[in-house]
Amino acid sequence: MEKSFENVDLDLKFDYHGSDWGIINADASRVKEFIFYEKNNIFEKGVKSSFIELIIASMNDAILENKVDYEIRFLFSEYLYSIEQTEYHLMLIAYWVSIKDNDEFPVGFLIEELFDIKDK
């Protein structure tokens, strides 16, 4: 059965259900949990893309809060490499690289490194 936003909200105990769902529900302490949850579920259209954003935003928060260890970095890298390479998903990943910033969005630097993206 494909999971809807409502199913995911119940499973993960999220209270927020509106726009920017992935960013608002981000949690630095739950990166590993979110990755495992995503790997073990099938989502309705739209939920998958929002879940990608949830994981990236959570990883960004984890970097900012110094909660990244080797295991989390490896799982995040493995997760990004496994994402279906649709045009939208690639644009979502590129967006995080485009806003990279040491103070607010350091995950962009990590994504840039993982995908060996060079500034033009």
All heavy atoms as an XYZ file, in Angstrom:
1011
protein
N       0.823     -1.171      0.000
C       0.000      0.000      0.000
C       0.880      1.251      0.000
O       1.828      1.355      0.765
C      -0.898      0.006      1.241
C      -1.756      1.231      1.363
S      -2.837      1.111      2.798
C      -2.323      2.550      3.677
N       0.564      2.187     -0.874
C       1.302      3.442     -0.926
C       0.903      4.338      0.233
O      -0.271      4.476      0.552
C       1.029      4.165     -2.249
C       1.589      3.444     -3.444
C       1.351      4.203     -4.738
O       0.467      5.077     -4.780
O       2.060      3.918     -5.712
N       1.891      4.933      0.845
C       1.636      5.808      1.996
C       1.288      7.219      1.533
O       1.955      7.792      0.675
C       2.864      5.871      2.895
C       3.235      4.537      3.498
C       3.035      4.550      4.963
C       3.435      3.189      5.528
N       3.160      3.103      6.914
N       0.267      7.783      2.128
C      -0.131      9.164      1.880
C       0.554     10.053      2.915
O       1.156      9.567      3.873
C      -1.644      9.302      2.003
O      -2.027      9.068      3.344
N       0.419     11.375      2.739
C       0.935     12.289      3.754
C       0.314     11.984      5.116
O       1.002     12.013      6.135
C       0.648     13.758      3.384
C       1.633     14.336      2.412
C       1.249     14.619      1.110
C       2.940     14.613      2.788
C       2.140     15.167      0.217
C       3.844     15.158      1.905
C       3.449     15.439      0.604
N      -0.975     11.678      5.128
C      -1.660     11.389      6.383
C      -1.061     10.167      7.071
O      -0.870     10.166      8.294
C      -3.168     11.194      6.154
C      -3.900     12.449      5.737
C      -3.719     12.815      4.257
O      -3.362     11.941      3.428
O      -3.910     14.000      3.935
N      -0.766      9.104      6.284
C      -0.144      7.907      6.849
C       1.226      8.227      7.444
O       1.553      7.788      8.549
C       0.056      6.823      5.787
C      -1.210      6.321      5.147
O      -1.273      6.217      3.922
N      -2.219      6.008      5.931
N       2.013      8.976      6.692
C       3.359      9.329      7.135
C       3.292     10.193      8.399
O       4.041      9.972      9.355
C       4.149     10.052      6.019
C       5.502     10.536      6.524
C       4.340      9.130      4.811
N       2.385     11.167      8.392
C       2.228     12.026      9.572
C       1.905     11.201     10.813
O       2.456     11.443     11.892
C       1.130     13.069      9.347
C       1.532     14.156      8.372
O       2.737     14.330      8.113
O       0.624     14.843      7.861
N       1.027     10.227     10.664
C       0.674      9.360     11.799
C       1.864      8.509     12.235
O       2.171      8.421     13.424
C      -0.503      8.462     11.437
C      -1.871      9.116     11.383
C      -2.915      8.148     10.819
C      -2.298      9.580     12.779
N       2.521      7.886     11.263
C       3.660      7.014     11.570
C       4.782      7.766     12.280
O       5.380      7.260     13.227
C       4.229      6.380     10.297
C       3.334      5.320      9.673
O       2.345      4.906     10.310
O       3.630      4.918      8.531
N       5.086      8.964     11.792
C       6.224      9.721     12.311
C       5.836     10.763     13.363
O       6.687     11.503     13.850
C       6.981     10.381     11.158
C       7.593      9.397     10.151
C       8.234     10.132      8.991
C       8.598      8.479     10.829
N       4.544     10.816     13.669
C       4.017     11.729     14.693
C       4.303     13.195     14.362
O       4.730     13.977     15.212
C       4.540     11.350     16.073
C       4.085      9.967     16.490
C       4.669      9.555     17.804
C       4.253      8.195     18.290
N       4.093      7.114     17.396
N       4.035     13.552     13.108
C       4.168     14.945     12.676
C       2.846     15.669     12.924
O       1.781     15.125     12.677
C       4.479     15.029     11.186
C       5.863     14.583     10.794
C       6.121     14.173      9.498
C       6.912     14.575     11.698
C       7.389     13.775      9.104
C       8.189     14.168     11.317
C       8.426     13.772     10.021
N       2.952     16.898     13.370
C       1.766     17.727     13.584
C       1.495     18.655     12.414
O       0.382     19.107     12.227
C       1.929     18.587     14.851
C       1.969     17.741     16.104
O       1.293     16.698     16.137
O       2.685     18.120     17.043
N       2.534     18.971     11.640
C       2.395     19.947     10.558
C       2.068     19.239      9.251
O       2.748     18.297      8.859
C       3.669     20.772     10.394
C       3.527     21.809      9.324
C       2.820     22.977      9.562
C       4.050     21.602      8.059
C       2.651     23.931      8.571
C       3.891     22.551      7.065
C       3.196     23.709      7.330
O       3.016     24.642      6.348
N       1.041     19.715      8.536
C       0.574     19.047      7.322
C       0.546     19.943      6.085
O       0.045     19.536      5.061
C      -0.845     18.495      7.534
C      -1.016     17.728      8.801
N      -0.493     16.480      8.995
C      -1.635     18.054      9.954
C      -0.787     16.057     10.216
N      -1.481     16.995     10.814
N       1.044     21.174      6.136
C       0.891     22.122      5.028
C       2.075     22.190      4.078
O       2.868     21.256      3.969
N       2.175     23.334      3.400
C       3.274     23.527      2.444
C       4.601     23.555      3.201
O       4.651     23.831      4.394
C       3.068     24.818      1.651
O       3.114     25.930      2.502
N       5.664     23.251      2.496
C       7.002     23.113      3.086
C       7.045     22.023      4.154
O       7.815     22.078      5.110
C       7.511     24.439      3.651
C       7.824     25.450      2.574
O       8.172     25.037      1.447
O       7.709     26.658      2.836
N       6.222     21.010      3.971
C       6.113     19.880      4.896
C       7.483     19.300      5.251
O       7.776     19.052      6.410
C       5.206     18.826      4.254
C       5.014     17.560      5.010
C       4.039     17.306      5.923
C       5.787     16.362      4.900
N       4.171     16.023      6.398
C       5.229     15.424      5.775
C       6.897     15.990      4.149
C       5.747     14.132      5.928
C       7.412     14.713      4.292
C       6.832     13.800      5.170
N       8.318     19.093      4.240
C       9.630     18.492      4.475
C      10.553     19.366      5.294
O      11.330     18.870      6.112
N      10.472     20.656      5.100
C      11.342     21.579      5.831
C      10.833     21.798      7.251
O      11.603     21.762      8.212
C      11.470     22.911      5.060
C      12.216     22.649      3.741
C      12.165     23.973      5.891
C      12.234     23.796      2.793
N       9.541     21.996      7.403
C       8.952     22.255      8.725
C       9.118     21.050      9.657
O       9.375     21.203     10.848
C       7.451     22.620      8.607
C       7.255     23.857      7.736
C       6.803     22.773      9.981
C       7.837     25.135      8.277
N       9.014     19.836      9.111
C       9.125     18.629      9.934
C      10.549     18.110     10.072
O      10.773     17.077     10.706
C       8.225     17.526      9.363
C       6.763     17.817      9.588
O       6.335     18.102     10.694
N       5.983     17.771      8.525
N      11.526     18.826      9.512
C      12.924     18.398      9.607
C      13.346     18.271     11.068
O      12.898     19.036     11.925
C      13.822     19.398      8.877
N      14.213     17.287     11.319
C      14.668     17.046     12.680
C      16.076     16.453     12.630
O      16.276     15.338     12.140
C      13.704     16.082     13.376
C      14.018     15.877     14.842
O      15.188     16.026     15.255
O      13.076     15.550     15.584
N      17.038     17.203     13.149
C      18.442     16.791     13.115
C      18.683     15.452     13.805
O      19.597     14.721     13.430
C      19.303     17.871     13.777
N      17.875     15.132     14.785
C      18.065     13.902     15.557
C      17.442     12.669     14.897
O      17.615     11.556     15.392
C      17.453     14.063     16.947
O      18.061     15.126     17.624
N      16.731     12.870     13.774
C      15.989     11.748     13.181
C      16.430     11.403     11.756
O      15.738     10.680     11.054
C      14.493     12.071     13.196
C      13.944     12.257     14.604
C      12.504     12.649     14.622
N      11.641     11.515     14.289
C      10.321     11.595     14.147
N       9.701     12.761     14.304
N       9.604     10.529     13.845
N      17.595     11.878     11.331
C      18.049     11.628      9.961
C      18.057     10.139      9.649
O      17.492      9.692      8.654
C      19.450     12.241      9.695
C      19.952     11.879      8.302
C      19.434     13.749      9.894
N      18.700      9.363     10.501
C      18.794      7.915     10.271
C      17.403      7.283     10.246
O      17.101      6.474      9.362
C      19.658      7.260     11.354
C      19.876      5.791     11.109
C      20.978      5.143     11.918
C      21.027      5.420     13.361
N      21.951      4.551     14.102
N      16.547      7.656     11.168
C      15.176      7.133     11.216
C      14.428      7.444      9.919
O      13.757      6.580      9.351
C      14.431      7.752     12.400
C      12.972      7.379     12.470
C      12.202      8.183     13.511
O      12.797      8.962     14.278
O      10.970      8.024     13.539
N      14.547      8.675      9.447
C      13.848      9.075      8.221
C      14.355      8.295      7.014
O      13.582      7.877      6.152
C      13.997     10.572      7.970
C      13.304     11.456      8.967
C      13.736     12.757      9.172
C      12.217     11.013      9.716
C      13.100     13.597     10.080
C      11.566     11.838     10.633
C      12.021     13.137     10.813
N      15.665      8.078      6.941
C      16.235      7.321      5.816
C      15.711      5.890      5.840
O      15.284      5.358      4.804
C      17.772      7.368      5.841
C      18.252      8.788      5.486
C      18.364      6.336      4.867
C      19.737      9.026      5.691
N      15.724      5.245      6.990
C      15.228      3.867      7.079
C      13.740      3.795      6.780
O      13.271      2.871      6.109
C      15.547      3.243      8.445
C      16.988      2.868      8.610
C      17.706      3.307      9.712
C      17.647      2.083      7.672
C      19.041      2.967      9.874
C      18.981      1.741      7.819
C      19.683      2.185      8.918
N      12.994      4.756      7.254
C      11.554      4.793      6.985
C      11.307      4.916      5.486
O      10.483      4.198      4.919
C      10.916      5.959      7.739
C       9.413      6.049      7.560
C       8.558      5.318      8.375
C       8.860      6.854      6.573
C       7.180      5.392      8.215
C       7.481      6.937      6.409
C       6.651      6.214      7.224
O       5.285      6.281      7.050
N      12.033      5.805      4.839
C      11.853      6.017      3.397
C      12.201      4.762      2.613
O      11.514      4.400      1.661
C      12.710      7.213      2.939
C      12.371      7.730      1.563
C      13.050      6.960      0.445
O      14.031      6.235      0.696
O      12.590      7.082     -0.697
N      13.255      4.082      3.007
C      13.685      2.868      2.304
C      12.683      1.727      2.427
O      12.647      0.839      1.588
C      15.036      2.391      2.837
C      16.203      3.186      2.359
C      17.485      2.572      2.871
C      18.678      3.303      2.332
N      19.943      2.684      2.732
N      11.890      1.740      3.489
C      10.995      0.627      3.772
C       9.528      0.910      3.471
O       8.654      0.163      3.907
C      11.165      0.189      5.227
C      12.522     -0.427      5.456
O      12.877     -1.401      4.825
N      13.299      0.177      6.337
N       9.256      1.982      2.740
C       7.883      2.327      2.413
C       7.769      2.801      0.968
O       8.747      3.248      0.377
C       7.372      3.431      3.349
C       7.149      2.928      4.748
O       6.155      2.267      5.022
N       8.084      3.214      5.645
N       6.576      2.679      0.443
C       6.256      3.180     -0.897
C       5.269      4.318     -0.686
O       4.326      4.193      0.095
C       5.640      2.072     -1.763
C       6.629      0.913     -1.913
C       5.235      2.624     -3.127
C       6.027     -0.330     -2.547
N       5.497      5.421     -1.391
C       4.704      6.620     -1.161
C       3.837      6.984     -2.359
O       4.190      6.692     -3.500
C       5.620      7.812     -0.864
C       6.524      7.592      0.310
C       7.867      7.323      0.136
C       6.028      7.650      1.598
C       8.700      7.117      1.211
C       6.860      7.446      2.689
C       8.198      7.184      2.500
N       2.740      7.665     -2.061
C       1.918      8.242     -3.120
C       2.713      9.346     -3.816
O       3.663      9.887     -3.253
C       0.637      8.864     -2.532
C      -0.360      7.866     -2.040
C      -1.615      8.508     -1.459
O      -1.680      9.750     -1.340
O      -2.535      7.744     -1.113
N       2.278      9.681     -5.025
C       2.923     10.747     -5.783
C       2.957     12.020     -4.933
O       1.987     12.371     -4.288
C       2.140     11.005     -7.071
C       2.803     11.979     -7.993
C       2.038     12.114     -9.279
C       2.758     13.109    -10.148
N       2.228     13.180    -11.469
N       4.057     12.691     -4.943
C       4.214     13.926     -4.193
C       4.846     13.711     -2.828
O       5.618     14.541     -2.366
N       4.533     12.603     -2.192
C       5.088     12.336     -0.870
C       6.583     12.048     -0.983
O       7.382     12.517     -0.175
C       4.351     11.177     -0.158
C       4.965     10.884      1.200
C       2.874     11.487     -0.028
N       6.979     11.310     -2.005
C       8.388     10.944     -2.201
C       9.263     12.193     -2.295
O      10.283     12.302     -1.618
C       8.528     10.084     -3.459
C       9.952      9.760     -3.842
C      10.583      8.785     -2.904
C      11.955      8.375     -3.426
N      12.619      7.466     -2.546
N       8.872     13.152     -3.132
C       9.669     14.370     -3.295
C       9.749     15.151     -1.991
O      10.806     15.681     -1.630
C       9.088     15.249     -4.397
O       9.151     14.574     -5.633
N       8.649     15.224     -1.281
C       8.645     15.918      0.007
C       9.515     15.187      1.022
O      10.152     15.807      1.872
C       7.215     16.052      0.534
O       6.479     16.923     -0.271
N       9.564     13.854      0.907
C      10.391     13.085      1.823
C      11.866     13.316      1.541
O      12.686     13.367      2.463
C      10.040     11.593      1.757
C      10.112     10.936      3.092
C       8.998     10.903      3.916
C      11.287     10.388      3.560
C       9.066     10.327      5.184
C      11.368      9.811      4.815
C      10.256      9.780      5.625
N      12.225     13.470      0.266
C      13.606     13.802     -0.082
C      13.982     15.118      0.597
O      15.048     15.238      1.207
C      13.787     13.897     -1.618
C      13.631     12.514     -2.252
C      15.147     14.504     -1.968
C      13.513     12.542     -3.775
N      13.095     16.084      0.499
C      13.357     17.382      1.125
C      13.444     17.252      2.646
O      14.282     17.892      3.283
C      12.291     18.390      0.729
C      12.655     19.787      1.158
C      12.007     20.833      0.311
O      10.771     20.800      0.165
O      12.741     21.683     -0.198
N      12.600     16.426      3.244
C      12.645     16.186      4.686
C      14.014     15.658      5.100
O      14.603     16.133      6.073
C      11.553     15.185      5.091
C      11.603     14.679      6.529
C      11.191     15.783      7.503
C      10.700     13.462      6.690
N      14.528     14.700      4.362
C      15.819     14.099      4.712
C      16.952     15.097      4.508
O      17.837     15.229      5.361
C      16.037     12.786      3.929
C      15.056     11.721      4.450
C      17.486     12.309      4.051
C      15.028     10.433      3.664
N      16.946     15.825      3.401
C      18.009     16.811      3.161
C      17.948     17.922      4.207
O      18.983     18.323      4.763
C      17.934     17.378      1.727
C      18.237     16.271      0.707
C      18.911     18.544      1.563
C      18.039     16.693     -0.750
N      16.765     18.434      4.499
C      16.623     19.497      5.506
C      17.041     18.996      6.892
O      17.667     19.735      7.669
C      15.193     20.018      5.531
N      16.717     17.749      7.209
C      17.116     17.178      8.495
C      18.634     17.029      8.569
O      19.246     17.299      9.618
C      16.444     15.818      8.704
O      15.048     15.973      8.806
N      19.249     16.622      7.470
C      20.704     16.511      7.429
C      21.329     17.891      7.572
O      22.340     18.045      8.261
C      21.150     15.835      6.135
C      22.636     15.580      6.067
S      23.164     14.410      7.349
C      24.816     14.050      6.803
N      20.740     18.893      6.944
C      21.243     20.258      7.083
C      21.222     20.669      8.560
O      22.205     21.199      9.077
C      20.394     21.219      6.247
C      20.985     22.602      6.197
O      22.014     22.818      5.571
N      20.332     23.545      6.861
N      20.112     20.393      9.227
C      20.004     20.719     10.653
C      21.035     19.943     11.476
O      21.632     20.479     12.418
C      18.601     20.432     11.174
C      17.557     21.389     10.629
O      17.921     22.402      9.991
O      16.352     21.118     10.837
N      21.254     18.683     11.115
C      22.231     17.860     11.838
C      23.640     18.429     11.691
O      24.417     18.446     12.655
C      22.177     16.413     11.334
N      23.966     18.904     10.504
C      25.279     19.528     10.298
C      25.390     20.783     11.164
O      26.396     20.987     11.854
C      25.505     19.858      8.808
C      25.607     18.569      7.971
C      26.771     20.708      8.629
C      25.538     18.796      6.469
N      24.360     21.612     11.137
C      24.371     22.846     11.929
C      24.485     22.575     13.425
O      25.080     23.359     14.163
C      23.111     23.673     11.647
C      23.040     24.330     10.272
C      21.650     24.911     10.031
C      24.113     25.411     10.129
N      23.913     21.461     13.874
C      23.927     21.117     15.295
C      25.060     20.157     15.670
O      25.086     19.614     16.779
C      22.575     20.512     15.686
C      21.423     21.482     15.535
C      20.059     20.860     15.815
O      20.001     19.819     16.518
O      19.054     21.414     15.316
N      25.998     19.930     14.743
C      27.143     19.031     14.969
C      26.710     17.639     15.415
O      27.283     17.056     16.333
C      28.118     19.633     15.987
C      28.795     20.871     15.452
O      29.227     20.908     14.310
N      28.857     21.905     16.273
N      25.695     17.099     14.749
C      25.186     15.761     15.077
C      25.515     14.735     13.993
O      24.928     13.664     13.962
C      23.668     15.813     15.280
C      23.253     16.597     16.500
C      21.766     16.560     16.710
C      21.398     17.261     18.001
N      19.963     17.220     18.253
N      26.445     15.062     13.112
C      26.778     14.157     12.014
C      28.015     13.351     12.378
O      29.058     13.905     12.697
C      27.017     14.945     10.703
C      27.434     14.002      9.576
C      25.770     15.717     10.310
N      27.861     12.041     12.337
C      29.001     11.153     12.510
C      29.202     10.380     11.204
O      28.490     10.588     10.230
C      28.798     10.220     13.706
C      27.560      9.328     13.594
O      26.999      9.190     12.482
O      27.136      8.764     14.615
N      30.170      9.497     11.201
C      30.481      8.740      9.987
C      29.271      7.954      9.491
O      28.979      7.939      8.296
C      31.666      7.791     10.242
C      31.975      6.928      9.052
C      32.690      7.432      7.969
C      31.514      5.621      8.986
C      32.959      6.649      6.855
C      31.769      4.833      7.878
C      32.494      5.356      6.817
O      32.741      4.574      5.714
N      28.555      7.311     10.403
C      27.403      6.496     10.002
C      26.322      7.338      9.322
O      25.801      6.952      8.270
C      26.812      5.781     11.217
C      25.591      4.943     10.863
C      24.890      4.367     12.074
O      25.037      4.900     13.195
O      24.168      3.372     11.887
N      25.982      8.480      9.917
C      24.948      9.342      9.337
C      25.395      9.852      7.971
O      24.617      9.870      7.015
C      24.612     10.524     10.279
C      24.032     10.018     11.586
C      23.692     11.526      9.598
C      22.712      9.301     11.474
N      26.648     10.271      7.876
C      27.165     10.762      6.589
C      27.090      9.654      5.527
O      26.675      9.898      4.403
C      28.594     11.263      6.753
C      29.166     11.848      5.478
C      30.618     12.260      5.674
N      31.272     12.437      4.407
C      31.487     13.605      3.836
N      31.108     14.704      4.432
N      32.093     13.675      2.674
N      27.488      8.440      5.908
C      27.436      7.319      4.963
C      26.002      7.015      4.547
O      25.718      6.856      3.352
C      28.070      6.067      5.591
C      27.940      4.858      4.712
C      28.797      4.672      3.632
C      26.953      3.917      4.941
C      28.667      3.563      2.801
C      26.815      2.808      4.121
C      27.676      2.633      3.041
N      25.084      6.931      5.505
C      23.683      6.641      5.180
C      23.070      7.731      4.304
O      22.325      7.433      3.366
C      22.859      6.480      6.459
C      23.153      5.236      7.290
C      22.442      5.319      8.636
C      22.753      3.980      6.536
N      23.389      8.982      4.598
C      22.890     10.096      3.790
C      23.451     10.009      2.367
O      22.698     10.173      1.400
C      23.276     11.423      4.448
C      22.801     12.630      3.691
C      21.460     12.996      3.693
C      23.697     13.420      2.982
C      21.021     14.117      2.989
C      23.268     14.545      2.287
C      21.925     14.885      2.286
N      24.727      9.739      2.243
C      25.351      9.606      0.918
C      24.707      8.472      0.139
O      24.341      8.636     -1.032
C      26.851      9.322      1.059
O      27.476     10.327      1.786
N      24.580      7.327      0.773
C      23.957      6.162      0.145
C      22.523      6.490     -0.285
O      22.090      6.122     -1.377
C      23.974      4.999      1.139
C      23.475      3.701      0.593
C      23.523      2.623      1.662
O      22.814      2.756      2.690
O      24.271      1.659      1.470
N      21.806      7.193      0.573
C      20.434      7.584      0.266
C      20.383      8.486     -0.966
O      19.588      8.251     -1.881
C      19.802      8.288      1.467
C      18.479      8.919      1.130
C      17.354      8.126      0.929
C      18.354     10.288      0.948
C      16.138      8.695      0.577
C      17.142     10.857      0.603
C      16.047     10.062      0.414
O      14.846     10.620      0.049
N      21.202      9.525     -0.995
C      21.181     10.442     -2.143
C      21.508      9.716     -3.449
O      20.892      9.982     -4.475
C      22.162     11.598     -1.943
C      21.728     12.713     -1.015
C      22.769     13.828     -1.014
C      20.368     13.273     -1.389
N      22.469      8.801     -3.390
C      22.836      8.062     -4.603
C      21.705      7.151     -5.077
O      21.623      6.816     -6.257
C      24.093      7.221     -4.380
C      25.354      8.021     -4.175
C      26.314      7.605     -3.263
C      25.614      9.193     -4.887
C      27.488      8.322     -3.064
C      26.779      9.919     -4.691
C      27.708      9.473     -3.781
O      28.860     10.184     -3.591
N      20.814      6.768     -4.165
C      19.739      5.832     -4.515
C      18.475      6.521     -5.029
O      17.564      5.848     -5.512
C      19.378      4.961     -3.310
O      18.650      5.719     -2.350
N      18.406      7.837     -4.924
C      17.197      8.558     -5.333
C      16.978      8.400     -6.839
O      17.912      8.548     -7.628
C      17.302     10.057     -4.988
C      17.294     10.257     -3.474
C      16.180     10.859     -5.635
C      17.594     11.679     -3.049
N      15.754      8.101     -7.195
C      15.398      8.024     -8.612
C      15.718      9.369     -9.263
O      15.328     10.424     -8.769
C      13.908      7.719     -8.759
C      13.463      7.598    -10.190
C      11.959      7.391    -10.307
O      11.254      7.452     -9.294
O      11.524      7.182    -11.438
N      16.436      9.318    -10.362
C      16.938     10.541    -10.976
C      15.934     11.164    -11.941
O      16.195     11.298    -13.129
C      18.265     10.245    -11.661
C      19.266      9.668    -10.700
C      20.612     10.314    -10.801
O      20.929     10.990    -11.751
N      21.428     10.093     -9.800
N      14.816     11.564    -11.390
C      13.846     12.292    -12.205
C      14.322     13.738    -12.325
O      15.149     14.206    -11.533
C      12.447     12.295    -11.565
O      12.496     13.058    -10.347
C      11.948     10.882    -11.289
N      13.789     14.442    -13.292
C      14.179     15.840    -13.470
C      13.882     16.646    -12.208
O      14.697     17.458    -11.757
C      13.448     16.446    -14.673
C      13.867     17.868    -14.975
C      13.187     18.434    -16.209
O      12.531     17.688    -16.963
O      13.317     19.654    -16.405
N      12.725     16.414    -11.611
C      12.357     17.166    -10.412
C      13.287     16.850     -9.246
O      13.725     17.748     -8.526
C      10.906     16.901    -10.007
C      10.524     17.725     -8.803
C      10.246     19.082     -8.936
C      10.493     17.166     -7.527
C       9.926     19.859     -7.831
C      10.172     17.932     -6.418
C       9.896     19.277     -6.582
O       9.599     20.043     -5.484
N      13.607     15.595     -9.044
C      14.495     15.222     -7.939
C      15.883     15.821     -8.131
O      16.494     16.299     -7.164
C      14.582     13.706     -7.800
C      13.304     13.075     -7.372
N      13.084     11.728     -7.485
C      12.166     13.586     -6.838
C      11.869     11.443     -7.033
N      11.301     12.562     -6.636
N      16.375     15.821     -9.354
C      17.682     16.420     -9.627
C      17.647     17.927     -9.403
O      18.606     18.510     -8.891
C      18.146     16.087    -11.045
C      18.452     14.605    -11.290
C      18.752     14.365    -12.764
C      19.602     14.132    -10.416
N      16.530     18.565     -9.763
C      16.384     20.002     -9.518
C      16.339     20.285     -8.015
O      16.912     21.281     -7.551
C      15.124     20.544    -10.202
C      15.276     20.675    -11.694
S      13.789     21.209    -12.614
C      12.860     22.148    -11.471
N      15.699     19.419     -7.258
C      15.617     19.583     -5.810
C      17.013     19.505     -5.184
O      17.388     20.340     -4.348
C      14.707     18.500     -5.224
C      14.407     18.542     -3.746
C      13.707     19.837     -3.365
C      13.521     17.360     -3.382
N      17.795     18.543     -5.620
C      19.161     18.395     -5.123
C      20.006     19.605     -5.538
O      20.743     20.171     -4.729
C      19.775     17.066     -5.622
C      19.082     15.892     -4.910
C      21.276     17.032     -5.382
C      19.386     14.540     -5.489
N      19.862     20.017     -6.787
C      20.613     21.183     -7.285
C      20.237     22.451     -6.526
O      21.082     23.320     -6.288
C      20.375     21.364     -8.778
N      18.978     22.557     -6.128
C      18.537     23.721     -5.360
C      19.335     23.848     -4.069
O      19.800     24.939     -3.716
C      17.037     23.622     -5.052
C      16.589     24.655     -4.048
C      16.436     25.989     -4.424
C      16.352     24.303     -2.722
C      16.049     26.945     -3.489
C      15.964     25.252     -1.793
C      15.820     26.565     -2.182
O      15.450     27.506     -1.260
N      19.496     22.744     -3.342
C      20.233     22.794     -2.081
C      21.686     23.189     -2.309
O      22.282     23.877     -1.478
C      20.120     21.464     -1.346
C      18.789     21.317     -0.675
C      17.662     20.739     -1.203
C      18.417     21.789      0.613
N      16.627     20.820     -0.305
C      17.060     21.460      0.821
C      19.102     22.447      1.631
C      16.378     21.769      1.995
C      18.424     22.758      2.805
C      17.083     22.412      2.973
N      22.257     22.754     -3.426
C      23.630     23.172     -3.751
C      23.654     24.668     -4.060
O      24.558     25.385     -3.636
C      24.197     22.350     -4.936
C      25.543     22.908     -5.394
C      24.324     20.877     -4.554
N      22.640     25.153     -4.752
C      22.622     26.565     -5.154
C      22.483     27.517     -3.964
O      22.883     28.673     -4.061
C      21.495     26.827     -6.166
O      20.234     26.853     -5.527
N      21.941     27.043     -2.839
C      21.785     27.913     -1.673
C      22.820     27.610     -0.590
O      22.703     28.108      0.535
C      20.352     27.840     -1.087
C      20.026     26.441     -0.573
C      19.327     28.337     -2.104
C      18.743     26.366      0.255
N      23.826     26.821     -0.943
C      24.833     26.433      0.055
C      25.404     27.670      0.752
O      25.620     28.711      0.143
C      25.939     25.609     -0.587
C      26.805     26.377     -1.554
C      27.830     25.470     -2.213
C      28.715     26.298     -3.114
N      28.514     26.096     -4.511
N      25.582     27.508      2.051
C      26.052     28.610      2.882
C      26.533     27.996      4.191
O      25.866     27.123      4.748
C      24.880     29.575      3.124
C      25.232     30.682      4.074
O      25.819     31.676      3.629
O      24.918     30.551      5.283
N      27.669     28.430      4.660
C      28.224     27.858      5.891
C      27.351     28.099      7.115
O      27.345     27.296      8.039
C      29.628     28.405      6.156
C      30.652     27.790      5.229
O      30.623     26.596      4.969
N      31.552     28.611      4.720
N      26.638     29.207      7.136
C      25.866     29.569      8.324
C      24.451     29.000      8.347
O      23.909     28.741      9.416
C      25.787     31.089      8.460
C      27.155     31.703      8.688
O      27.988     31.076      9.375
O      27.400     32.800      8.160
N      23.833     28.822      7.156
C      22.438     28.374      7.137
C      22.200     27.059      6.394
O      21.349     26.281      6.796
C      21.554     29.451      6.506
C      21.404     30.689      7.364
C      20.390     31.635      6.777
O      19.196     31.279      6.807
O      20.798     32.698      6.284
N      22.917     26.841      5.304
C      22.644     25.670      4.460
C      23.925     24.904      4.097
O      24.251     24.726      2.925
C      21.912     26.101      3.184
C      20.651     26.867      3.457
C      20.566     28.221      3.170
C      19.562     26.239      4.039
C      19.408     28.939      3.436
C      18.395     26.941      4.310
C      18.316     28.300      4.005
N      24.640     24.406      5.107
C      25.894     23.697      4.833
C      25.711     22.363      4.116
O      26.654     21.850      3.517
C      26.498     23.504      6.228
C      25.323     23.508      7.147
C      24.361     24.493      6.538
N      24.511     21.805      4.124
C      24.286     20.530      3.440
C      24.569     20.669      1.947
O      24.952     19.699      1.290
C      22.870     19.974      3.709
C      21.803     20.735      2.931
C      22.797     18.490      3.393
N      24.422     21.874      1.420
C      24.729     22.104      0.001
C      26.177     21.778     -0.336
O      26.465     21.236     -1.400
N      27.092     22.075      0.579
C      28.500     21.756      0.362
C      28.720     20.249      0.356
O      29.493     19.728     -0.445
C      29.380     22.410      1.434
C      29.442     23.904      1.338
C      28.769     24.696      2.244
C      30.177     24.525      0.331
C      28.823     26.077      2.170
C      30.246     25.909      0.241
C      29.564     26.693      1.161
N      28.032     19.549      1.254
C      28.152     18.090      1.304
C      27.603     17.464      0.023
O      28.229     16.573     -0.557
C      27.418     17.533      2.529
C      27.375     16.011      2.666
C      28.775     15.407      2.679
C      26.599     15.625      3.918
N      26.456     17.927     -0.425
C      25.870     17.395     -1.666
C      26.798     17.675     -2.839
O      27.037     16.802     -3.683
C      24.472     17.995     -1.909
C      23.496     17.524     -0.821
C      23.958     17.617     -3.298
C      22.166     18.257     -0.817
N      27.340     18.878     -2.892
C      28.278     19.261     -3.950
C      29.484     18.316     -3.958
O      29.911     17.839     -5.006
C      28.724     20.699     -3.697
C      29.608     21.291     -4.757
C      29.910     22.743     -4.448
O      30.383     23.053     -3.334
O      29.655     23.570     -5.333
N      29.991     18.009     -2.780
C      31.127     17.091     -2.651
C      30.744     15.678     -3.093
O      31.482     15.023     -3.838
C      31.598     17.073     -1.198
C      32.703     16.094     -0.914
C      32.996     15.985      0.580
O      32.831     16.984      1.309
O      33.371     14.882      1.011
N      29.587     15.202     -2.651
C      29.171     13.834     -2.968
C      28.964     13.620     -4.459
O      29.255     12.551     -4.988
C      27.877     13.488     -2.218
C      27.987     13.395     -0.708
C      26.616     13.219     -0.080
C      28.916     12.269     -0.306
N      28.426     14.630     -5.127
C      28.164     14.510     -6.556
C      29.271     15.121     -7.405
O      29.134     15.212     -8.621
C      26.807     15.136     -6.907
C      25.649     14.281     -6.445
C      25.031     14.536     -5.231
C      25.203     13.222     -7.208
C      23.970     13.757     -4.801
C      24.153     12.425     -6.783
C      23.538     12.691     -5.566
N      30.349     15.560     -6.745
C      31.500     16.150     -7.430
C      31.052     17.251     -8.393
O      31.423     17.267     -9.564
C      32.297     15.078     -8.155
C      33.701     15.560     -8.536
O      34.221     16.467     -7.867
O      34.239     15.050     -9.540
N      30.235     18.153     -7.871
C      29.721     19.265     -8.667
C      30.722     20.402     -8.590
O      31.144     20.799     -7.508
C      28.351     19.731     -8.131
C      27.330     18.597     -8.204
C      27.865     20.966     -8.885
C      26.041     18.867     -7.455
N      31.103     20.908     -9.728
C      32.059     22.010     -9.795
C      31.316     23.300    -10.131
O      30.425     23.308    -10.968
C      33.102     21.761    -10.889
C      33.838     20.431    -10.753
C      34.798     20.453     -9.602
C      35.601     19.169     -9.579
N      35.946     18.713     -8.301
N      31.711     24.391     -9.464
C      31.156     25.697     -9.824
C      31.631     26.054    -11.221
O      32.749     25.788    -11.610
C      31.636     26.793     -8.848
C      30.925     26.703     -7.527
O      29.787     26.198     -7.487
O      31.502     27.169     -6.522
N      30.718     26.667    -11.955
C      31.052     27.044    -13.333
C      31.326     28.510    -13.399
O      30.843     29.310    -12.725
C      29.904     26.668    -14.242
C      29.660     25.167    -14.150
C      29.079     24.644    -15.415
C      28.860     23.215    -15.339
N      28.987     22.133    -15.421
